[in-house]
Amino acid sequence: MPITSTLANWQVLFLKPRTEKKVAAVCAVYAIPHYLPQRTVSSVRQRRKITVSLPLFPGYLFVALTP
């Protein structure tokens, strides 16, 4: 019995480190459904508090592709 769910088309892309956000931006430009879970990390450097969003799974991006 074939799976006809919309979840059947989701794939995991393995990417070069630190390119997840850029590839997600390209997916957004081409209207490709994607999912990039991120976490917020705060740190203090040179007396300044900085907050950055880092991928929850470094090197991976979830996209919905048609076969």
N, C-alpha and C positions, 0 to 999 in steps of 0.2 A: 504494500500500500504506500504510494508516494506521499510525502509530506507537502501539504499545500499552505502551510503557515508562512507568515511573513518573516518569522524568525529563521527560516531555513536558508535565507540568502545572506545572513550575516557571516562575515569572515574576519579573521584576525590577521592584521598586517604586521610583520616584523620589520622594524625600521632601524636606521642608523641612530645611535644615541643622540639625543637633544634635537631631533628633527620632527618630533611628534606634532608640535603646535603648527609648524610650517605646512606639513602635509595635511593637517586638519583644515587649515586656511584654504589650501588648494581644493580640497574636497568641497568646502563651502562655496567656492567660486563656481565650480562645475555642478552644483546642486546634488552631490553624492551624499546620501545619508551616512553620518558617521557619529561616533561616540568616543570622546576622550575624557575619561574621569580624571579630575585634578584635585589636588589638596593644596591648601594654603600653608606656607611655611614663613614664619617671621624670624628674623635674626637681627642682631645689633652689630654693625660694622662701622668703625671709626665714629662712634658716638651717634650713629643714625640708625633708626629702626627701619628695616626694609622688609617688605612683604612680597613674596613671589608665589606664583602658582606653578606647581610641579606636577607632572603626570603621576597618577597613582600606580600605573604599570609602565615603568620606563622602557622605551623601545617598542611599544605596542600601540596599535590604533585599531579600533573596531569599525568596520565599514559594511554597508549593505550593498552587495554587488549582484548583478544578474549574471547567470551562467552564460 
